[in-house]
Amino acid sequence: MKAKIAEKFKTLFGTDGEFFTSAGRINLIGEHTDYNGGYVFPGAVDKGIMAEIRLNGTDKVCVFALDLDEYVEFGLNEEDAPAQSWARYVFGVCREIIKRGGKISGFNTVFAGDVPLGAGMSSSAALESTFAFALNYLFNLGIDKFELARIGQSTEHNYCGVKCGIMDQFASVFGKAGSLIRLDCKTMEYKYYPFHPKGYRLVLLDSVVKHELASSAYNKRRESCENAAAAIRKNHPEVEFLRDAKKEWLDEVKSVISAEDYMRAEYVIEEVQRVLDVCDALERDDYETVGQKMYETHHGMSKLYEVSCEELDFLNDVARECGVAGSRVMGGGFGGCTINLVKDELYEPFIAKATASFTEKFGHAPKVYDVVISDGARKLE
């Protein structure tokens, strides 16, 4: 990938630049908890976005997306926003840095990636984090890592129409090889947990069903959670987010919120606790409990939060039939991947059965991605 980027950069701009990269991510458990002030448990992966960048001394940004074979130029003022959705990620990062007082000017860049698109591994956060990290470095802005993650999040909110939480960008910026990170999305406190499951491996099965997170479905669920939290807050003023609520407090307001809002909130309250249970289990090297909690999450996302789909439920059922330790839909839902914690000796038969039975039912094979937990945003030497 690096060689292809370098070749295109030389062809387009006649010079060399500096290389930066950031990672996509998996999330072991803790889905739809981030915007509810809860815990998440992500890690950066060995697939990401890579960009070659060189300052050009103008007020124009010249961007070539290698994978799309598209070239865009834009200025750095609000009215210069590009029409192409992919270019808005780069533009948004520039604008969010400027809004925070960062002085930047034009640059040339070529970027490419190997994060599977639509698989729920957050290629968009990898893209934002690559450019936030690179511009901070190239312009010597002194922005701390938390703010780099927030710049990516604000880009999604203000330029891409997705009211996402902080998890994806946090994992992209803070990722560390061989470790998962428990992030408290309310206090932003975090802790690294070594993740070297002996005798098990993590594998993603991609349904190849694409989901569009900017859809109303995601924002609608967020609204449900806010409704439930607001109702609970009337009785318990200390409840800022659903994360602060107890299940019995939710039951107190069951008659004053919609059945849908109740279900969404029930899932979130249970999921916040599951993250803590998984962290405890990891400290004991108890991967069977980790797996059991993953199945519970899948059930909650499918039946209470209703963000699964037929293909993902099918893959989850196959995992259970094959004796896989844990399996669940990963990411926002509405397509994408299941993440599976598989004993080494079950890996080959599980992949074979999942591939064959899924293909027979849906007419195409799922894609298989082995997960390697890796480093986040950085400059490449």
C-alpha positions in Angstrom: 0.0 0.0 0.0 2.8 2.4 0.9 4.6 1.9 -2.4 1.3 2.5 -4.4 0.6 5.7 -2.4 4.2 6.9 -2.9 4.0 6.2 -6.7 0.8 8.2 -7.1 2.0 11.0 -4.9 5.1 11.4 -7.0 3.1 11.3 -10.2 0.6 13.9 -9.0 2.8 16.3 -7.1 6.3 15.6 -8.3 7.8 15.3 -4.8 7.8 13.1 -1.7 5.9 13.6 1.5 5.8 12.1 5.0 3.8 9.0 5.9 1.2 8.8 8.6 -1.3 6.0 9.5 -4.1 5.2 11.9 -6.0 2.0 12.7 -9.5 0.7 12.4 -10.8 -0.9 15.5 -12.7 -3.8 17.0 -14.8 -3.6 20.1 -14.8 -6.7 22.2 -17.9 -5.6 24.1 -19.8 -2.4 25.0 -21.9 -1.5 22.0 -24.1 1.7 21.9 -22.9 2.5 25.4 -20.4 5.3 24.4 -23.0 8.0 23.8 -24.8 6.8 27.0 -21.8 7.7 29.1 -21.0 4.0 29.6 -17.9 1.9 29.1 -16.5 0.5 25.9 -13.7 -2.0 25.4 -12.1 -1.5 22.0 -8.7 -2.2 20.5 -6.9 -0.9 17.4 -6.4 -3.5 14.6 -3.7 -4.1 12.0 -5.9 -2.6 9.2 -6.1 1.1 8.8 -5.7 4.2 6.6 -2.3 5.4 5.4 -1.6 8.9 3.9 1.4 10.6 2.4 1.3 14.3 3.1 3.4 17.4 2.2 2.7 21.0 2.9 2.2 23.0 -0.3 2.5 26.6 0.9 -0.9 27.6 -0.4 -4.4 27.8 1.2 -5.6 24.8 -0.9 -5.8 21.2 0.2 -5.3 18.8 -2.7 -6.5 15.2 -1.9 -6.4 12.0 -3.9 -8.3 9.0 -2.6 -6.4 6.1 -4.1 -9.0 3.4 -3.5 -11.7 5.5 -5.1 -9.5 7.0 -7.8 -10.9 10.4 -7.1 -9.1 13.8 -6.8 -10.6 16.8 -4.9 -9.3 20.3 -4.1 -10.8 22.6 -1.4 -10.0 25.7 0.6 -10.0 25.9 4.4 -13.0 28.2 4.9 -16.4 26.9 5.9 -17.9 27.7 2.5 -15.3 25.6 0.8 -16.8 22.3 2.0 -16.4 19.6 -0.8 -19.4 17.8 -2.2 -17.9 14.3 -2.0 -18.7 12.6 1.3 -15.3 11.0 1.7 -13.6 14.4 1.2 -15.7 15.9 4.0 -13.9 13.8 6.5 -10.6 15.5 5.6 -12.2 18.9 5.3 -13.9 18.5 8.6 -10.7 17.6 10.4 -9.1 20.8 9.0 -12.0 22.9 10.1 -12.2 21.4 13.6 -8.5 22.1 14.1 -9.0 25.7 12.9 -12.0 26.2 15.2 -9.8 25.2 18.1 -7.3 27.9 17.2 -4.9 25.7 15.2 -3.0 27.5 12.4 -2.9 25.3 9.3 -2.5 25.9 5.6 -2.7 23.9 2.4 -1.2 20.5 1.8 -1.0 17.7 -0.8 -2.0 14.2 0.1 -2.7 10.8 -1.3 -4.3 8.2 1.0 -5.5 4.6 0.9 -6.8 2.0 3.3 -7.3 -1.6 4.0 -10.1 -1.3 6.6 -13.0 -3.3 5.1 -15.7 -0.7 4.4 -19.1 -1.2 5.9 -17.8 -4.0 8.2 -18.2 -1.9 11.4 -14.4 -1.5 11.9 -14.6 2.3 11.6 -12.7 3.2 8.5 -14.0 6.8 9.0 -12.4 7.1 12.4 -9.1 5.8 11.0 -9.3 8.4 8.3 -10.0 11.3 10.7 -7.3 10.1 13.1 -4.7 9.8 10.4 -5.2 13.4 9.3 -5.7 14.9 12.8 -2.5 13.2 14.0 -0.6 14.2 10.8 -1.7 17.9 10.8 -0.9 18.2 14.5 2.6 16.9 13.8 3.3 18.8 10.6 2.1 22.2 12.0 3.5 21.5 15.4 0.2 22.4 17.1 0.7 20.6 20.4 -2.8 19.1 20.5 -3.1 16.3 23.1 -4.3 12.8 22.1 -7.8 13.2 23.7 -8.4 16.4 21.7 -7.3 14.6 18.5 -10.0 12.0 19.2 -12.5 14.7 19.8 -11.6 16.5 16.5 -12.5 13.3 14.7 -15.8 12.9 16.7 -16.7 16.6 15.9 -15.9 16.0 12.3 -18.6 13.2 12.2 -21.1 15.4 14.1 -20.6 18.6 12.1 -19.6 17.5 8.6 -20.8 13.9 8.1 -24.2 13.9 9.9 -23.4 11.1 12.4 -23.9 11.9 16.2 -21.4 9.2 17.1 -19.8 8.7 20.5 -16.0 9.0 21.1 -15.1 5.3 21.0 -14.0 4.8 17.4 -11.7 7.9 17.3 -10.3 7.1 20.8 -9.4 3.6 19.8 -7.8 4.9 16.6 -5.6 7.4 18.5 -4.8 5.5 21.7 -4.5 1.9 20.3 -1.6 -0.2 21.6 -0.4 -3.5 20.2 -1.5 -6.5 22.3 -3.9 -4.5 24.5 -7.5 -3.6 24.7 -8.6 -0.4 26.3 -11.5 0.0 28.7 -12.7 3.6 28.3 -15.2 5.3 30.6 -17.0 7.5 28.1 -18.3 9.8 30.9 -15.0 10.6 32.7 -12.7 9.7 29.8 -10.6 7.6 32.2 -9.1 4.6 30.5 -7.1 1.5 31.3 -5.1 -0.9 29.1 -5.8 -4.6 29.5 -3.3 -7.1 28.0 -5.1 -9.3 25.5 -3.3 -12.5 24.7 -5.9 -15.2 24.8 -4.0 -18.4 24.9 -5.8 -21.2 23.1 -8.4 -18.8 21.6 -8.4 -16.4 18.7 -10.6 -13.5 17.6 -12.1 -13.6 14.1 -14.6 -11.3 12.3 -17.1 -12.7 9.9 -18.3 -10.0 7.6 -21.9 -10.5 6.3 -21.0 -8.1 3.4 -24.3 -6.4 4.2 -23.6 -2.7 4.2 -25.0 -0.4 6.7 -25.1 3.4 6.6 -24.7 4.8 10.1 -25.8 8.3 9.2 -29.3 6.8 8.8 -32.1 7.9 11.0 -32.1 4.5 12.8 -28.9 5.3 14.7 -30.0 8.8 15.7 -33.4 7.4 16.7 -31.9 5.0 19.1 -29.8 7.7 20.7 -33.0 9.7 21.1 -34.7 6.8 22.8 -31.9 6.6 25.3 -32.0 10.3 26.0 -35.8 10.1 26.6 -35.4 7.3 29.1 -32.6 9.0 30.9 -34.6 12.2 31.1 -37.6 10.3 32.6 -35.4 8.6 35.2 -33.7 12.0 36.1 -37.0 13.4 37.4 -36.9 10.8 40.2 -33.1 10.6 40.4 -31.4 13.9 39.6 -27.9 12.4 39.7 -28.6 10.5 36.4 -26.8 12.4 33.7 -26.6 9.5 31.3 -28.3 6.1 31.1 -25.0 4.7 32.4 -25.8 6.3 35.8 -29.2 4.5 36.0 -30.1 1.2 37.8 -32.5 -1.3 36.2 -35.1 -0.7 39.0 -35.0 3.0 38.3 -35.9 2.3 34.7 -38.8 0.1 35.9 -40.1 3.1 37.9 -40.7 5.0 34.7 -41.9 2.1 32.5 -45.5 3.5 32.4 -44.4 7.0 31.3 -42.0 6.2 28.5 -42.7 4.2 25.3 -42.2 0.5 25.1 -39.5 1.1 22.5 -37.6 3.6 24.7 -37.9 1.1 27.6 -36.3 -1.7 25.6 -33.5 0.4 24.3 -32.7 1.6 27.8 -32.9 -1.9 29.3 -30.3 -3.1 26.8 -27.9 -0.2 27.5 -28.1 -0.6 31.3 -27.3 -4.3 31.0 -24.5 -3.7 28.5 -22.7 -1.2 30.7 -22.5 -3.9 33.4 -21.4 -6.5 30.9 -18.3 -4.5 30.0 -17.2 -4.5 33.7 -17.9 -8.2 34.0 -15.7 -8.9 31.0 -12.9 -6.9 32.4 -13.1 -8.9 35.6 -13.1 -12.1 33.7 -10.1 -11.1 31.6 -8.1 -10.5 34.8 -8.8 -14.1 35.7 -8.0 -15.4 32.2 -11.6 -16.6 32.1 -12.4 -16.5 28.4 -15.5 -18.7 28.7 -17.2 -16.0 30.8 -16.0 -13.4 28.2 -17.7 -15.4 25.5 -20.9 -15.9 27.4 -21.2 -12.1 27.9 -20.7 -11.7 24.1 -23.7 -13.9 23.4 -25.7 -11.9 25.9 -24.8 -8.7 24.1 -25.9 -10.2 20.8 -29.2 -11.2 22.2 -29.7 -7.7 23.6 -28.7 -6.0 20.3 -30.9 -8.3 18.3 -34.1 -8.3 20.5 -34.0 -5.2 22.6 -31.9 -2.6 20.6 -33.0 -4.1 17.3 -29.8 -3.3 15.4 -29.0 -6.8 14.1 -30.3 -8.3 10.9 -31.1 -11.8 9.6 -27.6 -12.4 8.3 -25.9 -11.5 11.6 -28.4 -13.5 13.7 -27.7 -16.5 11.4 -23.9 -16.2 11.9 -24.4 -15.9 15.6 -26.6 -19.1 15.6 -23.9 -21.0 13.6 -21.2 -19.9 16.1 -23.4 -21.3 19.0 -24.0 -24.6 17.1 -20.2 -25.0 16.5 -19.4 -24.5 20.2 -17.7 -21.1 19.7 -17.0 -19.5 23.1 -18.5 -16.1 22.2 -20.1 -14.3 19.2 -22.0 -11.1 18.7 -22.8 -8.4 16.2 -20.0 -5.8 16.3 -20.3 -2.1 15.6 -23.4 0.0 15.1 -25.3 -2.9 13.6 -27.6 -3.1 10.5 -25.0 -5.3 8.8 -21.3 -5.6 9.1 -19.6 -8.3 11.1 -19.9 -10.7 14.0 -16.9 -10.8 16.3 -16.1 -14.3 17.4 -13.9 -15.7 20.2 -13.0 -19.2 19.0 -11.0 -22.0 20.6 -8.0 -22.8 18.3 -9.2 -26.4 17.7 -12.7 -25.2 16.6 -11.4 -22.5 14.3 -11.2 -24.4 11.0 -14.5 -26.3 11.4 -16.3 -23.2 12.4 -15.1 -21.1 9.5 -15.8 -24.0 7.1 -19.4 -24.5 8.4 -20.2 -20.7 8.7 -18.9 -20.1 5.1 -20.8 -23.0 3.6 -24.1 -22.6 5.4 -24.1 -18.8 5.0 -23.4 -19.1 1.2 -26.2 -21.6 0.8 -28.7 -19.4 2.6 -27.7 -15.9 1.3 -26.0 -16.6 -2.0 -22.7 -15.2 -1.1 -19.9 -16.1 1.3 -19.0 -14.0 4.4 -15.6 -12.5 4.4 -13.2 -13.7 7.2 -10.8 -11.3 9.0 -8.4 -12.5 11.6 -7.9 -9.9 14.3 -4.5 -8.6 15.3 -4.5 -6.0 18.1 -2.2 -3.2 17.0 -0.9 0.3 17.5 -3.0 3.4 16.7 -2.2 6.8 15.1 1.5 7.4 14.3 4.0 8.7 11.9 5.7 6.0 9.8 9.5 6.2 9.4 
